[in-house]
Amino acid sequence: LEHLFYADEAGQRRAVELAKKRGTGFHTHCSEAQIELAEFERRYGKRPMYVLDDLGFFETPLAMIAHGVWLDSAEIEFIAKRRVSVAHNPVSNMKLASGIALVGEMLAAGVAVGIGTDGEKENNNFDMFEEMKVASLLGKLKDLDAAAMDSWQVLRMATITGAKAIGLDAEIGSIEPGKRADIIAVRTDTPRMTPLYGEGPYFNLQHNLVHAVRGSDVAMTMIDGQIVVEDGEIKTADLGEIIAEVRKVAPGLFARRAAFLAENAGGVRQWTD
């Protein structure tokens, strides 16, 4: 479920029961915007995490929420005890003016926080390197501390902590014997990676990866041992065909969106009805 308001309570409970029956995780977007908190209070008289608890959300094998922008300190402790993970989407949260998530506090409480992108219209380019940089900068701005949310911390969120957040840290998230070969190779011959020191007192690889690199600098992507991007080119699909198909279907999708917004007070009614 994307948000609780997109399904009635019976539907939400059915989804939770299905997750428990199948032994799968359960994911929903929650505590993203202030209007959402107001609606939770109006409908349930509670803050979001306690409503999710009432619905059995935290009884599933793996519970994960996206955003968590408006979690307060009590809710953070609450989800930490229940091993709920969070997908932090800093670019989306900025674009939609949702707010700044208390990521440092979540990590300090033991919550597994990974980095996500949210949807296309809230993010646009799905560049995970951009997402890392923004996560770092936003954390520094929130605390008014240039040392906050440092490069190593953000890299862990994008790799091993993110893998833990989705329950796959035994399989992915780091390069170790027995784990899946999920690897990227980043070009080092670009101005963005210069200067680069891979050893010694000036070691700066982590800074370059988080604060300088772009997604277009990735030369090779390997997923479970299969190379899917080589020399910057996708090997498993025809990019030209995909672009042509998107251009073909886009007008109809935009028309549907315009009609929906016109019928739903610019999208607000989906929250309040």
CYANA upper distance limits for C-alpha pairs under 8 A (distance plus 0.5 A):
  1 LEU  CA      6 TYR  CA      7.87
  1 LEU  CA      7 ALA  CA      8.19
  1 LEU  CA     12 GLN  CA      8.25
  1 LEU  CA     27 HIS  CA      7.14
  1 LEU  CA     28 THR  CA      5.57
  1 LEU  CA     29 HIS  CA      7.95
  2 GLU  CA      6 TYR  CA      7.62
  2 GLU  CA     27 HIS  CA      8.18
  2 GLU  CA     28 THR  CA      5.39
  2 GLU  CA     29 HIS  CA      5.58
  3 HIS  CA      7 ALA  CA      8.32
  3 HIS  CA     28 THR  CA      6.36
  3 HIS  CA     29 HIS  CA      5.63
  3 HIS  CA     30 CYS  CA      6.79
  4 LEU  CA      8 ASP  CA      8.03
  4 LEU  CA      9 GLU  CA      8.50
  4 LEU  CA     12 GLN  CA      7.68
  4 LEU  CA     28 THR  CA      8.07
  4 LEU  CA     29 HIS  CA      8.43
  4 LEU  CA     30 CYS  CA      8.29
  5 PHE  CA    270 GLN  CA      7.61
  5 PHE  CA    271 TRP  CA      6.52
  6 TYR  CA    270 GLN  CA      7.83
  7 ALA  CA     11 GLY  CA      6.20
  7 ALA  CA     12 GLN  CA      6.77
  8 ASP  CA     12 GLN  CA      6.84
  9 GLU  CA     13 ARG  CA      6.71
 10 ALA  CA     14 ARG  CA      6.70
 11 GLY  CA     15 ALA  CA      6.72
 12 GLN  CA     16 VAL  CA      6.85
 12 GLN  CA     55 LEU  CA      7.82
 13 ARG  CA     17 GLU  CA      6.67
 13 ARG  CA     55 LEU  CA      6.50
 13 ARG  CA     56 GLY  CA      7.81
 14 ARG  CA     18 LEU  CA      6.58
 15 ALA  CA     19 ALA  CA      6.75
 16 VAL  CA     20 LYS  CA      6.82
 16 VAL  CA     26 PHE  CA      7.56
 16 VAL  CA     55 LEU  CA      8.12
 16 VAL  CA     56 GLY  CA      7.04
 16 VAL  CA     57 PHE  CA      6.50
 16 VAL  CA     60 THR  CA      7.36
 17 GLU  CA     21 LYS  CA      6.53
 18 LEU  CA     22 ARG  CA      6.53
 19 ALA  CA     23 GLY  CA      6.26
 19 ALA  CA     24 THR  CA      5.50
 19 ALA  CA     25 GLY  CA      6.68
 19 ALA  CA     26 PHE  CA      6.76
 19 ALA  CA     60 THR  CA      6.75
 19 ALA  CA     61 PRO  CA      8.27
 20 LYS  CA     24 THR  CA      7.02
 20 LYS  CA     59 GLU  CA      8.01
 20 LYS  CA     60 THR  CA      5.64
 20 LYS  CA     61 PRO  CA      7.16
 23 GLY  CA     60 THR  CA      7.93
 23 GLY  CA     61 PRO  CA      6.56
 24 THR  CA     60 THR  CA      7.78
 24 THR  CA     61 PRO  CA      6.63
 24 THR  CA     62 LEU  CA      7.35
 25 GLY  CA     60 THR  CA      6.77
 25 GLY  CA     61 PRO  CA      6.09
 25 GLY  CA     62 LEU  CA      4.71
 25 GLY  CA     63 ALA  CA      6.23
 25 GLY  CA     64 MET  CA      8.06
 26 PHE  CA     57 PHE  CA      7.71
 26 PHE  CA     60 THR  CA      7.10
 26 PHE  CA     61 PRO  CA      8.39
 26 PHE  CA     62 LEU  CA      6.65
 26 PHE  CA     63 ALA  CA      5.54
 26 PHE  CA     64 MET  CA      6.80
 27 HIS  CA     63 ALA  CA      6.57
 27 HIS  CA     64 MET  CA      5.34
 27 HIS  CA     65 ILE  CA      6.07
 27 HIS  CA     66 ALA  CA      8.04
 28 THR  CA     64 MET  CA      7.28
 28 THR  CA     65 ILE  CA      5.58
 28 THR  CA     66 ALA  CA      6.78
 29 HIS  CA     65 ILE  CA      5.84
 29 HIS  CA     66 ALA  CA      4.98
 29 HIS  CA     67 HIS  CA      6.91
 29 HIS  CA     68 GLY  CA      8.40
 30 CYS  CA     36 GLU  CA      8.49
 30 CYS  CA     48 PRO  CA      7.56
 30 CYS  CA     65 ILE  CA      6.55
 30 CYS  CA     66 ALA  CA      6.60
 30 CYS  CA     67 HIS  CA      6.79
 30 CYS  CA     68 GLY  CA      6.39
 31 SER  CA     36 GLU  CA      6.99
 31 SER  CA     37 LEU  CA      7.05
 31 SER  CA     48 PRO  CA      7.00
 31 SER  CA     67 HIS  CA      7.05
 31 SER  CA     68 GLY  CA      5.25
 31 SER  CA     69 VAL  CA      6.19
 31 SER  CA     70 TRP  CA      5.65
 31 SER  CA     71 LEU  CA      6.83
 32 GLU  CA     36 GLU  CA      7.47
 32 GLU  CA     66 ALA  CA      8.33
 32 GLU  CA     67 HIS  CA      5.84
 32 GLU  CA     68 GLY  CA      6.23
 32 GLU  CA     69 VAL  CA      5.64
 32 GLU  CA     70 TRP  CA      6.87
 32 GLU  CA     93 ASN  CA      8.26
 32 GLU  CA     98 SER  CA      6.75
 32 GLU  CA     99 GLY  CA      8.44
 33 ALA  CA     37 LEU  CA      7.43
 33 ALA  CA     69 VAL  CA      7.61
 33 ALA  CA     70 TRP  CA      7.46
 33 ALA  CA     98 SER  CA      5.55
 33 ALA  CA     99 GLY  CA      7.78
 34 GLN  CA     38 ALA  CA      6.90
 34 GLN  CA     70 TRP  CA      7.70
 34 GLN  CA     98 SER  CA      7.89
 35 ILE  CA     39 GLU  CA      6.75
 35 ILE  CA    271 TRP  CA      8.38
 36 GLU  CA     40 PHE  CA      6.76
 36 GLU  CA    271 TRP  CA      7.62
 37 LEU  CA     41 GLU  CA      6.78
 37 LEU  CA     47 ARG  CA      6.96
 37 LEU  CA     48 PRO  CA      7.31
 37 LEU  CA     70 TRP  CA      8.40
 38 ALA  CA     42 ARG  CA      6.66
 39 GLU  CA     43 ARG  CA      6.44
 39 GLU  CA    271 TRP  CA      7.79
 39 GLU  CA    272 THR  CA      7.23
 40 PHE  CA     44 TYR  CA      5.99
 40 PHE  CA     45 GLY  CA      7.00
 40 PHE  CA     46 LYS  CA      6.63
 40 PHE  CA     47 ARG  CA      6.55
 40 PHE  CA     48 PRO  CA      6.67
 41 GLU  CA     45 GLY  CA      4.63
 41 GLU  CA     46 LYS  CA      5.61
 41 GLU  CA     47 ARG  CA      6.77
 44 TYR  CA     51 VAL  CA      7.77
 46 LYS  CA     50 TYR  CA      6.94
 46 LYS  CA     51 VAL  CA      6.98
 47 ARG  CA     51 VAL  CA      7.18
 48 PRO  CA     52 LEU  CA      6.80
 49 MET  CA     53 ASP  CA      6.73
 49 MET  CA     75 GLU  CA      6.95
 49 MET  CA     78 PHE  CA      8.46
 49 MET  CA     79 ILE  CA      8.12
 50 TYR  CA     54 ASP  CA      6.76
 51 VAL  CA     55 LEU  CA      6.84
 52 LEU  CA     56 GLY  CA      6.96
 52 LEU  CA     57 PHE  CA      5.79
 52 LEU  CA     58 PHE  CA      7.68
 53 ASP  CA     57 PHE  CA      6.09
 53 ASP  CA     58 PHE  CA      6.27
 56 GLY  CA     60 THR  CA      7.82
 57 PHE  CA     63 ALA  CA      7.18
 58 PHE  CA     62 LEU  CA      8.16
 58 PHE  CA     63 ALA  CA      6.31
 58 PHE  CA     82 ARG  CA      7.14
 58 PHE  CA     84 VAL  CA      7.67
 59 GLU  CA     63 ALA  CA      8.39
 62 LEU  CA     84 VAL  CA      7.73
 62 LEU  CA    166 ILE  CA      7.96
 62 LEU  CA    167 GLY  CA      7.51
 63 ALA  CA     83 ARG  CA      8.11
 63 ALA  CA     84 VAL  CA      5.66
 63 ALA  CA     85 SER  CA      6.99
 64 MET  CA     84 VAL  CA      6.02
 64 MET  CA     85 SER  CA      5.15
 64 MET  CA     86 VAL  CA      6.05
 64 MET  CA     87 ALA  CA      7.86
 64 MET  CA    165 ALA  CA      7.75
 64 MET  CA    166 ILE  CA      7.94
 65 ILE  CA     84 VAL  CA      7.99
 65 ILE  CA     85 SER  CA      6.92
 65 ILE  CA     86 VAL  CA      5.49
 65 ILE  CA     87 ALA  CA      6.79
 66 ALA  CA     86 VAL  CA      6.08
 66 ALA  CA     87 ALA  CA      5.04
 66 ALA  CA     88 HIS  CA      6.89
 66 ALA  CA     89 ASN  CA      7.93
 67 HIS  CA     86 VAL  CA      7.28
 67 HIS  CA     87 ALA  CA      6.40
 67 HIS  CA     88 HIS  CA      5.74
 67 HIS  CA     89 ASN  CA      6.49
 67 HIS  CA     93 ASN  CA      8.21
 67 HIS  CA    101 ALA  CA      7.73
 68 GLY  CA     86 VAL  CA      7.41
 68 GLY  CA     87 ALA  CA      8.50
 68 GLY  CA     88 HIS  CA      8.03
 68 GLY  CA    101 ALA  CA      6.80
 69 VAL  CA     93 ASN  CA      8.38
 69 VAL  CA     98 SER  CA      7.70
 69 VAL  CA     99 GLY  CA      6.62
 69 VAL  CA    100 ILE  CA      6.30
 69 VAL  CA    101 ALA  CA      4.44
 69 VAL  CA    102 LEU  CA      7.33
 70 TRP  CA     99 GLY  CA      8.03
 70 TRP  CA    100 ILE  CA      8.45
 70 TRP  CA    101 ALA  CA      7.03
 71 LEU  CA     75 GLU  CA      6.20
 71 LEU  CA     76 ILE  CA      6.78
 71 LEU  CA    101 ALA  CA      8.07
 71 LEU  CA    102 LEU  CA      8.00
 72 ASP  CA     76 ILE  CA      6.75
 73 SER  CA     77 GLU  CA      6.87
 73 SER  CA    105 GLU  CA      8.36
 74 ALA  CA     78 PHE  CA      6.60
 75 GLU  CA     79 ILE  CA      6.66
 76 ILE  CA     80 ALA  CA      6.58
 76 ILE  CA    105 GLU  CA      8.24
 76 ILE  CA    106 MET  CA      6.58
 76 ILE  CA    109 ALA  CA      7.72
 76 ILE  CA    111 VAL  CA      8.36
 77 GLU  CA     81 LYS  CA      6.81
 77 GLU  CA    109 ALA  CA      6.99
 78 PHE  CA     82 ARG  CA      7.17
 79 ILE  CA     83 ARG  CA      6.51
 79 ILE  CA     84 VAL  CA      5.64
 79 ILE  CA     85 SER  CA      8.29
 79 ILE  CA    111 VAL  CA      7.90
 80 ALA  CA     84 VAL  CA      6.66
 80 ALA  CA    106 MET  CA      8.28
 80 ALA  CA    109 ALA  CA      6.75
 80 ALA  CA    110 GLY  CA      6.45
 80 ALA  CA    111 VAL  CA      5.64
 83 ARG  CA    111 VAL  CA      7.23
 83 ARG  CA    112 ALA  CA      8.41
 84 VAL  CA    111 VAL  CA      7.29
 84 VAL  CA    112 ALA  CA      8.04
 85 SER  CA    111 VAL  CA      6.32
 85 SER  CA    112 ALA  CA      5.42
 85 SER  CA    113 VAL  CA      6.40
 85 SER  CA    114 GLY  CA      8.41
 85 SER  CA    165 ALA  CA      5.58
 85 SER  CA    166 ILE  CA      8.07
 86 VAL  CA    111 VAL  CA      7.82
 86 VAL  CA    112 ALA  CA      6.90
 86 VAL  CA    113 VAL  CA      5.29
 86 VAL  CA    114 GLY  CA      6.84
 86 VAL  CA    165 ALA  CA      7.28
 87 ALA  CA    113 VAL  CA      6.30
 87 ALA  CA    114 GLY  CA      5.44
 87 ALA  CA    115 ILE  CA      5.94
 87 ALA  CA    116 GLY  CA      6.02
 87 ALA  CA    162 GLY  CA      8.45
 87 ALA  CA    165 ALA  CA      8.21
 88 HIS  CA    101 ALA  CA      8.13
 88 HIS  CA    103 VAL  CA      8.16
 88 HIS  CA    113 VAL  CA      7.07
 88 HIS  CA    114 GLY  CA      6.50
 88 HIS  CA    115 ILE  CA      5.36
 88 HIS  CA    116 GLY  CA      6.14
 88 HIS  CA    117 THR  CA      8.46
 89 ASN  CA     93 ASN  CA      6.64
 89 ASN  CA    115 ILE  CA      6.64
 89 ASN  CA    116 GLY  CA      5.45
 89 ASN  CA    117 THR  CA      5.73
 89 ASN  CA    118 ASP  CA      6.56
 89 ASN  CA    131 GLU  CA      8.01
 89 ASN  CA    135 ALA  CA      8.45
 90 PRO  CA     94 MET  CA      6.66
 90 PRO  CA    100 ILE  CA      8.14
 90 PRO  CA    117 THR  CA      8.19
 90 PRO  CA    131 GLU  CA      7.15
 90 PRO  CA    134 VAL  CA      6.78
 90 PRO  CA    135 ALA  CA      6.06
 90 PRO  CA    138 LEU  CA      7.89
 91 VAL  CA     95 LYS  CA      6.63
 91 VAL  CA    117 THR  CA      7.59
 91 VAL  CA    122 GLU  CA      8.30
 91 VAL  CA    123 ASN  CA      6.71
 91 VAL  CA    131 GLU  CA      6.78
 91 VAL  CA    134 VAL  CA      7.07
 91 VAL  CA    135 ALA  CA      8.34
 92 SER  CA     96 LEU  CA      6.52
 92 SER  CA    117 THR  CA      7.35
 92 SER  CA    118 ASP  CA      6.81
 92 SER  CA    122 GLU  CA      5.49
 92 SER  CA    123 ASN  CA      5.82
 93 ASN  CA     97 ALA  CA      6.28
 93 ASN  CA     98 SER  CA      5.37
 93 ASN  CA     99 GLY  CA      6.53
 93 ASN  CA    100 ILE  CA      7.51
 94 MET  CA     98 SER  CA      6.88
 94 MET  CA     99 GLY  CA      7.29
 94 MET  CA    100 ILE  CA      8.26
 95 LYS  CA    122 GLU  CA      7.07
 95 LYS  CA    123 ASN  CA      8.01
 96 LEU  CA    122 GLU  CA      7.48
100 ILE  CA    138 LEU  CA      7.83
100 ILE  CA    142 LYS  CA      7.59
102 LEU  CA    106 MET  CA      6.79
103 VAL  CA    107 LEU  CA      6.69
103 VAL  CA    113 VAL  CA      7.90
103 VAL  CA    139 GLY  CA      7.90
104 GLY  CA    108 ALA  CA      6.61
104 GLY  CA    139 GLY  CA      7.92
104 GLY  CA    149 MET  CA      7.60
105 GLU  CA    109 ALA  CA      6.68
106 MET  CA    110 GLY  CA      6.96
106 MET  CA    111 VAL  CA      5.72
106 MET  CA    112 ALA  CA      8.26
106 MET  CA    113 VAL  CA      7.86
107 LEU  CA    111 VAL  CA      5.67
107 LEU  CA    112 ALA  CA      7.04
107 LEU  CA    113 VAL  CA      7.17
112 ALA  CA    161 THR  CA      6.39
112 ALA  CA    162 GLY  CA      7.56
112 ALA  CA    164 LYS  CA      6.95
112 ALA  CA    165 ALA  CA      5.60
113 VAL  CA    157 MET  CA      6.65
113 VAL  CA    161 THR  CA      6.87
113 VAL  CA    162 GLY  CA      6.73
113 VAL  CA    165 ALA  CA      6.68
114 GLY  CA    157 MET  CA      5.21
114 GLY  CA    158 ALA  CA      6.34
114 GLY  CA    159 THR  CA      8.28
114 GLY  CA    161 THR  CA      6.40
114 GLY  CA    162 GLY  CA      4.29
114 GLY  CA    163 ALA  CA      7.96
114 GLY  CA    165 ALA  CA      6.58
115 ILE  CA    131 GLU  CA      7.80
115 ILE  CA    132 MET  CA      7.84
115 ILE  CA    157 MET  CA      6.55
115 ILE  CA    158 ALA  CA      5.97
115 ILE  CA    162 GLY  CA      7.00
116 GLY  CA    128 MET  CA      8.23
116 GLY  CA    131 GLU  CA      8.05
117 THR  CA    123 ASN  CA      6.81
117 THR  CA    126 PHE  CA      6.43
117 THR  CA    127 ASP  CA      8.44
117 THR  CA    128 MET  CA      7.85
117 THR  CA    131 GLU  CA      7.53
118 ASP  CA    122 GLU  CA      7.00
118 ASP  CA    123 ASN  CA      7.01
119 GLY  CA    123 ASN  CA      6.62
119 GLY  CA    124 ASN  CA      8.32
120 GLU  CA    124 ASN  CA      5.35
120 GLU  CA    125 ASN  CA      7.73
120 GLU  CA    126 PHE  CA      7.80
126 PHE  CA    131 GLU  CA      8.45
127 ASP  CA    131 GLU  CA      6.79
127 ASP  CA    214 ARG  CA      7.58
127 ASP  CA    215 GLY  CA      5.98
128 MET  CA    132 MET  CA      6.66
128 MET  CA    215 GLY  CA      7.27
129 PHE  CA    133 LYS  CA      6.84
129 PHE  CA    209 LEU  CA      7.76
129 PHE  CA    210 VAL  CA      6.76
129 PHE  CA    211 HIS  CA      8.40
129 PHE  CA    213 VAL  CA      6.80
129 PHE  CA    214 ARG  CA      5.95
129 PHE  CA    215 GLY  CA      6.40
130 GLU  CA    134 VAL  CA      6.65
130 GLU  CA    210 VAL  CA      8.34
130 GLU  CA    211 HIS  CA      8.49
130 GLU  CA    213 VAL  CA      8.42
130 GLU  CA    214 ARG  CA      6.95
130 GLU  CA    215 GLY  CA      8.17
131 GLU  CA    135 ALA  CA      6.52
132 MET  CA    136 SER  CA      6.76
132 MET  CA    154 VAL  CA      6.72
132 MET  CA    155 LEU  CA      7.88
132 MET  CA    158 ALA  CA      7.77
132 MET  CA    210 VAL  CA      6.19
132 MET  CA    211 HIS  CA      8.18
133 LYS  CA    137 LEU  CA      6.68
133 LYS  CA    210 VAL  CA      5.71
133 LYS  CA    211 HIS  CA      5.60
133 LYS  CA    212 ALA  CA      8.45
134 VAL  CA    138 LEU  CA      6.27
135 ALA  CA    139 GLY  CA      6.64
135 ALA  CA    149 MET  CA      8.16
135 ALA  CA    154 VAL  CA      7.67
136 SER  CA    140 LYS  CA      6.87
136 SER  CA    148 ALA  CA      8.18
136 SER  CA    149 MET  CA      5.60
136 SER  CA    150 ASP  CA      6.79
136 SER  CA    151 SER  CA      7.46
136 SER  CA    154 VAL  CA      6.95
136 SER  CA    210 VAL  CA      8.46
137 LEU  CA    141 LEU  CA      6.65
137 LEU  CA    149 MET  CA      8.11
138 LEU  CA    142 LYS  CA      6.55
139 GLY  CA    143 ASP  CA      6.90
139 GLY  CA    148 ALA  CA      6.71
139 GLY  CA    149 MET  CA      5.88
140 LYS  CA    144 LEU  CA      6.14
140 LYS  CA    145 ASP  CA      5.59
140 LYS  CA    146 ALA  CA      5.73
140 LYS  CA    147 ALA  CA      7.36
140 LYS  CA    148 ALA  CA      5.50
140 LYS  CA    149 MET  CA      6.66
141 LEU  CA    145 ASP  CA      7.26
141 LEU  CA    146 ALA  CA      8.18
143 ASP  CA    148 ALA  CA      7.47
149 MET  CA    153 GLN  CA      6.59
149 MET  CA    154 VAL  CA      7.03
150 ASP  CA    154 VAL  CA      6.88
151 SER  CA    155 LEU  CA      6.57
151 SER  CA    206 GLN  CA      6.27
151 SER  CA    207 HIS  CA      6.17
151 SER  CA    210 VAL  CA      6.45
151 SER  CA    211 HIS  CA      8.38
152 TRP  CA    156 ARG  CA      6.72
152 TRP  CA    206 GLN  CA      6.77
153 GLN  CA    157 MET  CA      6.88
154 VAL  CA    158 ALA  CA      6.79
154 VAL  CA    210 VAL  CA      7.97
155 LEU  CA    159 THR  CA      6.70
155 LEU  CA    206 GLN  CA      7.93
155 LEU  CA    210 VAL  CA      7.60
156 ARG  CA    160 ILE  CA      5.96
156 ARG  CA    161 THR  CA      5.98
156 ARG  CA    162 GLY  CA      7.86
157 MET  CA    161 THR  CA      5.22
157 MET  CA    162 GLY  CA      5.66
158 ALA  CA    162 GLY  CA      5.94
159 THR  CA    163 ALA  CA      6.65
159 THR  CA    173 GLY  CA      5.09
159 THR  CA    174 SER  CA      7.22
160 ILE  CA    164 LYS  CA      6.70
160 ILE  CA    169 ASP  CA      6.68
160 ILE  CA    172 ILE  CA      7.78
160 ILE  CA    173 GLY  CA      4.50
160 ILE  CA    174 SER  CA      6.36
161 THR  CA    165 ALA  CA      6.65
161 THR  CA    169 ASP  CA      8.06
161 THR  CA    173 GLY  CA      7.89
162 GLY  CA    166 ILE  CA      7.18
162 GLY  CA    173 GLY  CA      7.69
163 ALA  CA    167 GLY  CA      6.74
163 ALA  CA    168 LEU  CA      5.56
163 ALA  CA    169 ASP  CA      5.13
163 ALA  CA    172 ILE  CA      6.74
163 ALA  CA    173 GLY  CA      5.68
164 LYS  CA    168 LEU  CA      6.16
164 LYS  CA    169 ASP  CA      5.06
164 LYS  CA    173 GLY  CA      8.42
168 LEU  CA    172 ILE  CA      6.50
168 LEU  CA    173 GLY  CA      8.26
169 ASP  CA    173 GLY  CA      6.35
170 ALA  CA    179 LYS  CA      7.47
171 GLU  CA    178 GLY  CA      8.11
171 GLU  CA    179 LYS  CA      5.17
171 GLU  CA    180 ARG  CA      6.23
172 ILE  CA    179 LYS  CA      6.33
172 ILE  CA    180 ARG  CA      6.28
172 ILE  CA    181 ALA  CA      8.27
172 ILE  CA    182 ASP  CA      7.33
173 GLY  CA    182 ASP  CA      8.40
174 SER  CA    179 LYS  CA      8.24
175 ILE  CA    179 LYS  CA      7.39
175 ILE  CA    181 ALA  CA      7.76
175 ILE  CA    182 ASP  CA      8.37
175 ILE  CA    183 ILE  CA      8.37
180 ARG  CA    223 ILE  CA      8.33
180 ARG  CA    224 ASP  CA      5.53
180 ARG  CA    225 GLY  CA      7.59
181 ALA  CA    222 MET  CA      7.35
181 ALA  CA    223 ILE  CA      6.74
181 ALA  CA    224 ASP  CA      5.07
181 ALA  CA    225 GLY  CA      5.33
182 ASP  CA    221 THR  CA      8.20
182 ASP  CA    222 MET  CA      5.87
182 ASP  CA    223 ILE  CA      5.05
182 ASP  CA    224 ASP  CA      5.74
182 ASP  CA    225 GLY  CA      7.16
183 ILE  CA    221 THR  CA      6.48
183 ILE  CA    222 MET  CA      5.55
183 ILE  CA    223 ILE  CA      7.23
184 ILE  CA    218 VAL  CA      7.28
184 ILE  CA    219 ALA  CA      8.05
184 ILE  CA    220 MET  CA      5.95
184 ILE  CA    221 THR  CA      4.96
184 ILE  CA    222 MET  CA      6.63
185 ALA  CA    218 VAL  CA      6.35
185 ALA  CA    219 ALA  CA      6.12
185 ALA  CA    220 MET  CA      5.47
185 ALA  CA    221 THR  CA      7.09
186 VAL  CA    217 ASP  CA      6.23
186 VAL  CA    218 VAL  CA      4.93
186 VAL  CA    219 ALA  CA      6.09
186 VAL  CA    220 MET  CA      7.67
187 ARG  CA    193 MET  CA      8.31
187 ARG  CA    217 ASP  CA      6.07
187 ARG  CA    218 VAL  CA      6.68
187 ARG  CA    219 ALA  CA      6.52
188 THR  CA    193 MET  CA      5.99
188 THR  CA    194 THR  CA      8.01
188 THR  CA    196 LEU  CA      8.23
189 ASP  CA    193 MET  CA      7.28
189 ASP  CA    194 THR  CA      7.96
190 THR  CA    194 THR  CA      7.04
191 PRO  CA    195 PRO  CA      8.38
192 ARG  CA    208 ASN  CA      7.69
192 ARG  CA    212 ALA  CA      5.81
192 ARG  CA    213 VAL  CA      6.48
193 MET  CA    208 ASN  CA      6.38
193 MET  CA    209 LEU  CA      8.39
193 MET  CA    212 ALA  CA      7.35
193 MET  CA    213 VAL  CA      7.37
196 LEU  CA    203 PHE  CA      8.08
196 LEU  CA    204 ASN  CA      6.82
196 LEU  CA    205 LEU  CA      6.88
196 LEU  CA    208 ASN  CA      8.13
197 TYR  CA    202 TYR  CA      6.51
197 TYR  CA    203 PHE  CA      5.24
197 TYR  CA    204 ASN  CA      6.07
197 TYR  CA    205 LEU  CA      6.93
198 GLY  CA    203 PHE  CA      5.81
198 GLY  CA    204 ASN  CA      7.26
198 GLY  CA    205 LEU  CA      6.50
199 GLU  CA    203 PHE  CA      5.51
204 ASN  CA    208 ASN  CA      6.86
205 LEU  CA    209 LEU  CA      6.71
206 GLN  CA    210 VAL  CA      6.72
207 HIS  CA    211 HIS  CA      6.20
207 HIS  CA    212 ALA  CA      7.90
208 ASN  CA    212 ALA  CA      5.38
208 ASN  CA    213 VAL  CA      6.69
209 LEU  CA    213 VAL  CA      5.71
213 VAL  CA    217 ASP  CA      6.95
214 ARG  CA    218 VAL  CA      8.17
216 SER  CA    232 GLY  CA      7.76
217 ASP  CA    232 GLY  CA      8.30
218 VAL  CA    232 GLY  CA      6.88
219 ALA  CA    229 VAL  CA      7.59
219 ALA  CA    230 GLU  CA      6.44
219 ALA  CA    231 ASP  CA      5.22
219 ALA  CA    232 GLY  CA      5.07
219 ALA  CA    233 GLU  CA      8.46
220 MET  CA    227 ILE  CA      7.66
220 MET  CA    228 VAL  CA      8.07
220 MET  CA    229 VAL  CA      5.49
220 MET  CA    230 GLU  CA      5.11
220 MET  CA    231 ASP  CA      6.53
220 MET  CA    232 GLY  CA      6.82
221 THR  CA    227 ILE  CA      6.31
221 THR  CA    228 VAL  CA      6.20
221 THR  CA    229 VAL  CA      5.33
221 THR  CA    230 GLU  CA      7.29
222 MET  CA    226 GLN  CA      5.70
222 MET  CA    227 ILE  CA      4.73
222 MET  CA    228 VAL  CA      6.30
222 MET  CA    229 VAL  CA      7.57
223 ILE  CA    227 ILE  CA      6.89
223 ILE  CA    228 VAL  CA      7.43
227 ILE  CA    235 LYS  CA      8.00
228 VAL  CA    234 ILE  CA      6.40
228 VAL  CA    235 LYS  CA      5.58
228 VAL  CA    236 THR  CA      6.31
229 VAL  CA    233 GLU  CA      5.77
229 VAL  CA    234 ILE  CA      4.96
229 VAL  CA    235 LYS  CA      6.01
229 VAL  CA    236 THR  CA      8.37
230 GLU  CA    234 ILE  CA      7.13
230 GLU  CA    235 LYS  CA      7.35
234 ILE  CA    238 ASP  CA      7.96
234 ILE  CA    239 LEU  CA      7.69
237 ALA  CA    242 ILE  CA      8.50
238 ASP  CA    242 ILE  CA      6.93
239 LEU  CA    243 ILE  CA      6.70
240 GLY  CA    244 ALA  CA      6.68
241 GLU  CA    245 GLU  CA      6.66
242 ILE  CA    246 VAL  CA      6.71
243 ILE  CA    247 ARG  CA      6.74
244 ALA  CA    248 LYS  CA      6.76
245 GLU  CA    249 VAL  CA      6.85
246 VAL  CA    250 ALA  CA      6.24
247 ARG  CA    251 PRO  CA      8.10
249 VAL  CA    253 LEU  CA      7.08
250 ALA  CA    254 PHE  CA      6.65
251 PRO  CA    255 ALA  CA      6.68
252 GLY  CA    256 ARG  CA      6.76
253 LEU  CA    257 ARG  CA      6.70
254 PHE  CA    258 ALA  CA      6.64
255 ALA  CA    259 ALA  CA      6.76
256 ARG  CA    260 PHE  CA      6.69
257 ARG  CA    261 LEU  CA      6.67
258 ALA  CA    262 ALA  CA      6.65
259 ALA  CA    263 GLU  CA      6.75
260 PHE  CA    264 ASN  CA      6.54
260 PHE  CA    266 GLY  CA      8.37
260 PHE  CA    267 GLY  CA      7.93
261 LEU  CA    265 ALA  CA      6.61
261 LEU  CA    266 GLY  CA      4.82
261 LEU  CA    267 GLY  CA      5.72
262 ALA  CA    266 GLY  CA      6.51
264 ASN  CA    268 VAL  CA      6.89
264 ASN  CA    269 ARG  CA      5.52
264 ASN  CA    270 GLN  CA      7.27
265 ALA  CA    269 ARG  CA      6.37
267 GLY  CA    271 TRP  CA      8.31
268 VAL  CA    272 THR  CA      7.20
269 ARG  CA    273 ASP  CA      6.02
